[in-house]
Amino acid sequence: MAGFCRSVRRRNAARLLALSLTAFSAASASAAETAAADADAGVSTNPSESIVVTGTRFKAELAPAKASLDITEPQTIINRQYIENFLPATSDYVGILAIAPSMTGTDSNGPGLSDGGVKNTLRGLPDGSFAMLYDGIPFGDTNGPSHHSLSYFPASTIGAAVVDRGPGNAGNLSAATFGGTLKLFSEELSDESHGKAAFSYGSFQTSYENLNVQSGAFGTDATRVLLNIEHKYSAGALSQQDLHEYNVLLKAEHDFGQNWKLTLFTDYANLVEHLNDNNGATPAQVMAYGKNFAMQNTDPTLPTYYKYGRTRKQTDMDYARLQGSVTDNFKIDDTLYTYAYTNHTFSSRNIEQTAAEIAAGTAEGMGSLNSKFTPIVNGVKQPATDVPGYSKLNAYRVWGNILRLSEDYQFGSVTGQLRAGVWWEGNRTIRARYDFDLTRCVQLGLYPSNNYYYIAGQANSLAACQDSSLATAALKNAATLTPNGYAEFDEHSSWYQYQPFAELEIHPIENLTLTPGIKYVDWEHKTSALIEPKLLPLRPYTGQYTTKKTLPFVQANYKIQSSWSIYAEYAQGIYVPDIGSFEQKATVDQFPAAETTTNYQVGTVYYADNFTADADLYLIKVNNNYSTQDCGTLGGLKGDLCFVNTGAATYKGIEAESTYAFSGPLDGFQVFGSGSVMSSKSGGVWIKQAPFWTAAAGVIYKRGAWQFSVMDKTTGPQYEDNAQNPIYKLGSFSTVGLTGGYTFDNFEFDVSIDNLFNSRSVVAITENSAAGAQGFVPNSIDQYFYQAPFSVMGTLKAHF
């Protein structure tokens, strides 16, 4: 989200409002349910106990799709059984969460095989408009709270997930919670020692290895340890878009005293992939090379050469958490944490090609047809076949603490719980982009992204391929000379924020729960830039601004019967303006207004003997609605994500999910379904990348040694631009997955198929073309993304 350009945007949807496979069977399903209930109470914890439903023979813990009877906003639970048994082993959280109602997300390179896939959206809101938590810790980019699906937590590190489709209570924390909260949980530690080794191999030369070992409880005071190690390699479904990924997770718990527990956690990930920073195939490239085209390995005179698109990302998350009871009624939960992200990217500036450029053996802005981007090194213009590009750094370290206090109370017949706490956080961020002649860099064996950020002596070693072409009047002085080279931007920023919160859970009468609460946001951003992005002329800038807001909410839940509840919620929310607020073309003297929301929701949850269902209605009114757009179309840096203010917006819809479990001769079979019908408009115009509807359906069988599933997720039509241009309207697309497995002794063998019917629909478009060259035509430089093709993977697991 480099630039701050902030600009924004039904029918046809009488489809089945049924079903999302979001939890399946056994103890982990009930575990996930408890996680959800605890999260609703403002306590971030891992699942542990079963929900109790009386008056019905239905086993709630076996339901594939359900919500807790105690919820106060719409919710979907996804547990470890579903993640491990009914998804490809390589999956990331985008694929895991996409099955939930109103959620979308896919990966054009294959399941979990790229950090540049099509991100999750929720209720038509883009990534960054909803929160993401891991073990209760909010995480995301510091230049805007978006996320990278492979950079932190692959599927093997996720023990359960909860999709809260609403702003949550006062204790629900993030820079942007109004769109909902995606809560990921690490695996729960067991008192019994056990382990698992898994190996997978499948399409696109994909290999996957995973070792997961739990020590069980040992020592006088119980101590438990988990070690999870993962390695993944794939050539990828897209040409030359391969990746290597490693992840190591270590988690330890120690019980001491009476009712006290200390948890220590660390996770480290390293991802290296060939991925162009401006990826996506133009219509001419698709016509010439097919829908799987991304890069090539034969012609280094073209920006599509694979060595000109390389990314290395390193992340870690670490925390210490103390939980305990001071008295029978008073409890403390305190988490001290830090996480970090470093992205070193080496990329060509433009990889788009029209049909004419393909025929001439060149690409957009370079070569024989148009050489305006020809690199200049040490004052000498290089051959027109040299490829211009840049080295980019986005690196940050975040640290913080979340303190939660709770006190149970009783006044006469009224009981409840008072909860309060405070979240504080700080960070340091470096974002920079320096220009290079990629052809010369590769010829000389110099990869700026390998030894970036610049330290003493490095700038001189890279001088042989530094490119000054953008620092000329002909290219509007889009870069400038610094001691480190020719920079498009070089920005150091930080924030310091705190959010105290309090809420009171009240049970005035039997079966009724009322929870009013309040949260105060105080968020200070600072920047000290050597070169501030987009500030013209390019120059240093130092500044700061603070966002302050008080956010009230109230929630209610009433149990009509022990197996039937209704709920309602009112809440205010905010998207805290991010570091892009400093990135303006003119003098920075006025900062953008915060995006604020008012949310209304009502819903119901029901359990019967063989049936569970939940449904809800929602309305979100937004002031200063922000929609994403490539900055290149707005006069900024191509490949960066700009946010565009469309003014007021309204998001509304209906969602539902349901499960039916068979008995008798069909015992072991369950059918499920989910769906949503949505309206997401600003100024009467559909907001981009907001589907009209979503639907999912499937069948699961699990009995004895056999298990089987088939499931479909369909995403309805949507626009890919902010003007509701019919050229950029996508049709609905569907992805069917099939899994099967057999257990023998201590071994399991599973087969998973992704995109069973090889659907290759367009799933996203990046709009680059001027009027007259838009759409799927030979002279267009718009970029298209497609569903990944059919793939199959076999997995052998050994339990010990």
N, C-alpha and C positions, 0 to 999 in steps of 0.2 A: 504494500500500500504506500508507494512512495509519494505520489503527488496528492495534493488536496484539491482536486478539481470538483468536488462533490456535486453531481447533476442527476435525476432519475427518470418508473412506470407502474365466457363460461358457459357458460352454457354447457350443453353437451355433456352432462355428467351424471346421468341417472344410472350410474354403475353401482354394483354391489358394494355397500359400505361394510364390508366384512373383512377383515382379517390380516393380522400381521404376526408372523411367527416371531415371537420375541421371547419366549421362554420355553424350555422343554424339560419336562420330567424331573422327578426325583428330588433329592435334597437340594441341589443347587437352584432349582426353581424357587423353592420356598425361601432359600437363602437370599436370592435376589429380591424377593418380595420384602423381606425384612430390611434390606438395604434401602429400598424405596421408602418404606415407612419411616426409617430413621432419618433419611435425607429430608423428608417432609417436615420432620421435627427440628430440622436445623442441625442435626448431628450427622457428620460424615463418617460412616462406618462401613465395614464390610459385612455382607450378609451372614446370618448365623442361625436364625430360628425360623420355625414354621408359623404361618398364619393359621389361626384356628377358626373354622367356620362350623357352627353348630346348626342343627336342624336340616341338614342335607347330607346325602351320601357322597356328594362330589368331593374328590380329593383335590383340593385347590393347588397343592404343590405339583400336580401332574399336568396342569393346564398349559398348553403351548403359548397361548396369548391371553394375558390378563393384566389387571391392575389391582392394587391393594384396595380393600374395602375402606381403608382409613385415609385415602388420598383426599386432597383438597384442590387438586388441579389435574388435568389429563396426564396420563403416564403410561409408559410401556416398559416392560421388564424383559431384558435379554440376559440369559444366564450362560454359565460355562458349558452346559451340555449342548446348547445350540451352537455356540461358538466353535467347540471342539469337534462335534460330530456331524454338523449339517452345513458346514461352510468349507471351502478350500483351505488347506493348511496355511497358505500364504496370505490370507485375508488381512486387511487392516480395518481400522474402526469405521472408515467410510462404508465398506461393504457390510460390516456387522450392523450398523445403525440404519442402513437404508431400508430395511424391511419394515420399520415402524411407520404408522400412519403419518401422512403429510411430510415424510422425509424422502429425499432423493440423494443420489450419489452413485458414481460409477468410476471405473478406471479403464481408459482406452487401451492400456498396455497389458491388460490381464488383471485378475483379482489380486490386489495388494502388490502390484509390480511397478508402481511409479509414484513418486511424490509430486507429480504434476498432473494428477487426474482431475476429474470433475468433482468438486468438493460437495459435501453435504449441503442441502438447503432444508429448512424447516418452516412449514407453513408459508412458503414463498419468500422467506427471509434468508439472505445469503449468509455464508460463514462469516463470523464476525459480529452478527446481530444476535447471536445466542452464545451462552457460556459453555465452556468445556472444563470439566474437573477430573482429576485423577486422585483417588483416595481423599476427596474433599478439597483438593488444592486447585484453585483456578490456574490455568496455564494458557499461553497463546503468545503470538508475536507482540513485541512491544511497540512497533510502529502502527499497530491496529490489531485487535484481538482475534485475528484469523489463525488458522492451524495448518499443520503439515502432517498428512496422514501416516507417513512412514518414518517421520523424524523422531518420534518419541516411543510410541507404544504399539508394537505389532500384536496380532491376535493372541500369541502365547503369553503375553503379559497382562491380558484382560481376563479377570475372573468372573465378572458380571458387568452389566451396563444397565442404566436406567435413563430413559428419554422422558424428561419432564417437559411437557408442552405448555409452558407458562412461566411467568417471572419468578414463581416460588415465594417463599416467605422472607422475612427480614434477614434470616441467617443464610440465605442463598446468595453467594458472593461472586462477583466478577465485574469487569468493566462494562459488560452488556448482558443482562439476564432477561430483558423484556421478551426476547424471542423464544426463550426456553433454556433448558440446561441439559447437556449431555454428560452424564455422570459415569465415569469409568472406574472400576474397582480392581485392585490387584487381587490375586488369588488368596483365599482364606487359608490360614495355617491350621494344620490338623494335629491332634495329639498322637496320631498313628504315623509311623514312618512309612514312606512309600516313594516310588519314583517311576518315571516313564522316559523311555527313549523313543524318538520317532524319526523316521526317514521318509521323505516324499520325493517323487520324481514325476514329471509330466510334461505337458506341452510347452513349447518355446524353450526347451532345454532347461526347464526349471527344476532346481533341486533345493531341498529344504531339510535341515536337521534341527532337532530340538531335544534338549536334555532338561528334565524337570525333576528335581529331587527335594523331598521334604524329610527333615530329620525326625519329626515327631517330637513329643515332649521329653525332655531329659533334664537332670539336675534336681536339686532339692526344691527350689522354686522353678516351676515349669518354664523352660526355654524351648522355643521352636524356631527352626530356620528353614527358609526356602531358597533354593538356587535354581534359576532358570536361564538357560543359554540357548540362543537361536542364531542360526546362520541361514542366509537365503541368497541364491543366485538365480538369475534368469536372463536369457537373451532378449526376452520381451516379445510381445505380439507385434509391436511396431519395429520397423527396420532400424537396426543399430542402437536401439534404446535399451541397453542392458543395465543391470544393477547388481551390486554386492551389498548385502546388509548384515550387520552383526548387532546383537543385543545381549547384554548381560544384566540380569536382575538379581539382587540379593535382598532378602527381607528377613528380619529377626524380631521375635516377640519375647518379652520376659515378664512373667507374672511375679509380683512381689507384694508383701504386706497383705492386707485384706482388700480385695477388689481394686488393685492397681495394676496397670500394664504399661510397659514401655515398648514402643515399636520403632525400630530403626530400618530405614529403607534406602536403597540406592539403585539406580538404573542408568546404564550407559549404552548409547547407540551410536553406530558409525555407518553411514550410508554413502556409497559412491555410485554414481550413475552417469551414463551418457544421456543427457537431457538438455536440449536447447532451451535457453531462458525464454525464447519467444516461440515455443513449439506450437504445432498445429499445421495441417496441410491445406494448401490453397486448392480451389477447384481444378486448376490446371495440373497440379501435382497429383491429385487423386485420379484425374483422367489418364495421366501418363504412367503413374507408378502403382496405383491402387490405394485402397483405404488404409492399408497398413504402413503407408509411407511416413517416416519421420526424418531419417537421416540416411546418408550413403557413405560408403567407405572406399570409393574408387577415384574421386576427383577432388583433390585439395584446393582447386581454384574456385570451388563453390562454397557458400556459407553453410550448406547442408552437410558438409563433411563432418563425420562424427567426432573427430578430434577437436572441433570447434564448439562442442557442446558438452561440457563436463562439469559436474557438480559434486561437491563433497560436503556432507552435513554431519555434524557431530552434536549430540545432545546429552544432557544428563539431568536427572531429577533426584534429589536427596531430601529426606526429612527425618525428623525425630518427633515422635508423638507420645504424649503422656496422658493417660486416661485413668480416672479413679474417682472414688467416693470419699468425700471428707466426712460426711455423715450419711445416714440412711437416705436423706432427702436431697443433699447438696452434692453435685457432681461437677468435676472439672475435666475439660478436654482441650489440650493445648498442643498445637502443631507448629514447629519451627522448620522452615523449608528453604530450599534454593533450587532453581533450575536454570539451565543455560542452553543456548542454541547458537551454533556457528555455521553459517552457510558461505562457502567459497565457491563461486561460480565463474567459469570461463566460457564466454558465449559470443557467437557472432551476433551482429546487431539486427540483421534482417535475414530470414530464411525464405521469404515469400518469393514465388515465381509465377509469372503469368505464362500463358502458352507461348507467347513470342519470346520470352526470356529463356524458357526451356529449350526452344529451337535454336537460340543463339548461344546456348551454353553459358548463360550468366544468370543473375538474380536481381531482385529489386534494389535499385540505387547503386549498382556497380557494373563493371564490365563494359562491353562495347556499346550497349544501348543507353546507358546512363551511368556515368562514372563520378557522380557528385560525391560519393562516399569513399573515393580512392584514398588510402592511407597516406599520410605524410610522416616520414620518420627522419628526425634530425634535420628538418627543413627540406628534405628531398621527397618529391612526389614518387610514390612507388608504382609498380606496374598495375594496370587496371584489373589484373586477375588476383591481386592481393585482397584478402578478406578483412574488412574492418570488424572490430568487436570490442569487448571490454572484459575486465575482471571486476567482479562485484563481491562485496563483503556485506553480510548482515549478521551481526554478532551481538548477543546480549547475555547478561547475567541478572537474574531476578532473585530477590531474597525477601522473606516476609515471615509473619507469624499470625496464626488464627487462634484466638482464645475464645472458648465457649464455656459458659457457666449455666447450670440449670438447678432449679429448686422446686421440688414437689411441694404442694400446699393443699390444705383443706380448711375451708371456712364453713362450718355447719355442713350442709348437704352439698356444697359447691366444692369441687376438686379441680385440680389442674396442675400446670407447670409454668413457672416463669423462666424464660430463657433470655440470656443477654451475652454480649461479647463484643469483641473488636477485631477487625482485620487491618493490619498495616503492612505496607509493602514499599520496596524501593527497587530501582534497577539502573543499570548502565548499558547504553546501546551505542554501537558504532555501525553506521551505514555509509558505504562509499562505492563509487563506480569510476574506474579509470580506464582510459581508452588505449587500445593496442592494435597493431597490425598482427592479426592472428597467424597469417601465413609465415611471417618472419619469426614469430615466437616459437611456432612448432618446428620450423626448420632449425632454429638454434637450440631447441630443447628447453626453452624457457616457458614455464607455466606460471604466470603471476598468481593464479588462484592457489598454487601449492605453498607459496611462501608469503602470502598476504596476511596480515596487514604489514605495511612497509616498516622496516626498522633500519637502523643505520647501515648504509652500504647497499641495501637491496635496490633502491631506486636507480642507482648507477648501473647495477647488473642488468636491469631490465630496460635501460635506455635504448638498447639496440632495437627494440621493437615497440617503443611507445609511439602512439599515433596522435598527431596534433591537428588532424583535419577538421575536427569539430570546433576547434578553437580559432577558426577563421571567420571573417565576415560573411563569406559565401554561405556558410552553414549557421549563421546567426549566433556565432560565439557560444555554441551550446556546451562547450567545455572551456576550461581555463587552466593555465599553467600554475602548478603548486610545487613545493619542494619534493613532492612524491610522484610527480608526473602530471599528465593532463586529466583533470577531474571533471566529470559531469556533476558530481556532488561528493561531499565528504562531511558527514554530519555526526556529531557526538550529542547524545541526548540522554535524558533521565526523567524519572518521575518519583515522587514521594506521595503516597496516599494513605488515608486511613478511613475506615468505615465502622463506626460503632453501631450496634443494632440491639433491639430488644423486642420481645413478643411475649404475649400472655395467652397460654392455652387454658380455656375455661370449659368446664363441663357443668353448665347450669342445671341441666336435667339429664336423666338417663338417655343415652344414645346420641346426645347432641354435643358437638365440639365446636366452639367458637375461638378463633385465633386472630386478634388484632395485633398489629406490630408496626414498627417504624425503623427506618435505617437512614443514616446521614452519610453523604458522600462528600469527601474533601480530597480532590485529586489535583496535584500540582505538576505540570509538565515544564521541563527546561530543555533548551537546546543551546549548544555552543558549537557552531559549524564553521569549519575552515571554508567550505563552500556550501551554501544553503541550497537545497534542491529548488529549481524553478524560479528563484528570486533573481530577477533580471535588472541590471547585468549581474552575472554570477559574482558573488562576493561573500565574505564572512558575515555571520549573523549570530547574535546572542540574544536570547529572550526567554520569557516564561509567562505562563498564565495558569490560572487555577479555576477548576470547575467545582461548584458547591451545589448540593441539592439534597432536600429531605424527601424521602420516599415512604409514603404510608401504604399499608395493605390490610385487608381483612379476609379471612377464609372461614368457611363453615362446612361441617360434615354432619349428616344426620343418618343414622341407621334405622331405616324403616323396619327392617327385620334383621336378624343376625347375619343373613346372607345377601342383604340388599341395602345399599347406601346411596345417598344423593349428596352432591357437594356444590359449592359456589365460591367464587373468588373475585375480589376487586383488588387491583394493584396498580401502582405507578412505577414506571421504569425509566431508564436512561441509558443512552450510549455516550460514554464520556468521550468528548472530542480527542482525537489521537494526535500523534506527533506531526501528522500531515497538516495540522492547523498552521504551522509555521511556513509551509511550503506554498507560497503565493507569488505570482508574477510581479506584483507591485510591492510597495513598501508594506511590511507587516505591521499594521496599526489597528487591525480589527480581526478578532478571531471568530471562526464560525460558531453558530449557535449549536448547543447540544441537541441531539435527537432525544426527544422525550415521548413517553407513551402512557396511555391509560388502557389497562386490560380488564376485560370482563369475561368470565367463563362460568358455565354450569355443566354438570354432568352427572352420570350415574354409573354404578358398578353392581353387577348381579351375578350370583352363583346359584345354579340349580343342581339336580342330581348328576347330570352328565353334561352340563352346559355352563359356560361362563361368558359374560358379555359386558362391555362397557361402551359408553358413547358420551359425546360432549358437543357443546356449541361454544364458539369463541368469537370475540370481537376485540380487535386491537386498533386503537386510534393513535396515529403517529403525527407528531409535529416535527418538521425538518427530517423528512424521510430520506435516507441515503441509499443509493443503488450503485453497484460497481460498474466500472467501464475501463477499458484499456486506456492508459494515459496518452498513448500516441494519437488517439482520435480527438484528444482535447488540447493538443498543443504541448503535452508533456513528454515524458520518456516512454517510448514504446516498450512493452513488456512489463511495465509497472502497473499496479492496480490503483486507479483513482476512484474516489467516491463522489457521487453527484447528488446534490440536494434537489429533490423534486417537490419540496414543500410538504403539504399535508398528505397523508395516505391512510387508507383503511384496509385492514386485513380481517377477514371473517370467514367462517366455515363451520362444517360439521364433520366429526370424526367418529369412527366406531371400530371395534375389533371384537372377535368372538371365537370361541373354541367349542367343539363338540367331541366328546370322548365316547367311543363305542364300547359296548360290553358284550358278554356272551361269546358267540363264535367269532365276533370281530374284535374281541378284546386286544388291545395294543394299537388299534388304529385311532387316529385323531384327525379331524379336519379343522381347518382354521381359515380365517379371512379377516382382512382389515381394509379400510378405505377412508378417503376424505374427499369432500367437495369444497373447493376454496375459491375465494375472490380476493385478489390482491391488486388494488388500484390506487393510483395517485392522479388527481385531476381528471378522473374518469377514464384513465388509460391504464392498461395492464402493466404492472411492474415487470421488468425483464427477469427471466429465469425463475418465474413464479408459476408452477404448473396449475392448470385448471382443476386437476384432481389427481389422486393416486389410488391404487388398489393393489392388494396382494391376496393370494390364496394358495392353499397347498394341503398336502396330506403327509402325515408322519406315521410310521409304523415302528414300534420298538417292543420286541417280545423275545425273551430268551436270548439266544446268541445273535439274533438278526436285528438289524435296524435299516430303515429305508426312509427316504423323504423325497418329495418333489414339490417345488414351490416356485411361484411366479410373482414378480414385482413389476407393476406397470406404472409408468409415469405419464401423466396426461399431457396435452398440448401446452406449449409455452412460447413466449416471445423471447428472442435473444437480443433485442435492442430496447431502447427507452422511448421509441416513437411508435410502437405497435405497427411497424412496417411488415406487411404480409410476406415480404421476401425473407424475413428473419423469424417466421413462425415455424416452430418445430411441431411435427405430429407426435402422437403418443408412441412410446416404445416400451417393449416388454423384455425381460430377461428371465429365463426359466433355468433353475438349477436342479440337479438330480444328484442324490448321494445314496450310497449303499454300503453296508459294512457287516462283518461277521467276526465274532469273538471266539477264540479257541485257546483253552488253557490261559496263559498269561499274555497272549498275543491278540492283536486286532489287525484286521486288514480292511481298509476303507477305500472307496473310489468316489471321487467327486467330479461332476461335470458342470462347467459354467457355460451359460448361453447355449443350452441344449439344441435349439433350433437355428443357431448361427445367425441371429438377427443382427444386422449391421446398420441400424438407424443412426441418424445424426443425433448426438446428445448435447452438443454445445457448438456455438459459433463465436469466434472473435471478430468483431466488426472493424475492418481496417480501410475499406474502399470508400472512395468518394462516390457521390451520386452518379449513376450511369454505368458504374462498374461493380454494382453490388449484386450479391446473390451468387448462385452456382453457374458462373459464366467464365469463359477462358481468360478474360482480362481482369478478373477479380483477384484481389489480394486478401480477401477475407479468409480466415482459417477455420477449418472444420474438424470436429472431433466425432468419432464414431464409437459405437459399442465394440468392445473387444470381441474377437471371433471365438468360436467354439473352442473349448479347452478341456482337457481331462487330466486328472492327477490321481495317482495311487499312493497310499500311505500305509506303512507298516509300523505298528506301535508295539513295544515290549514293555510290560508292566513288571515292576519288582518291588 
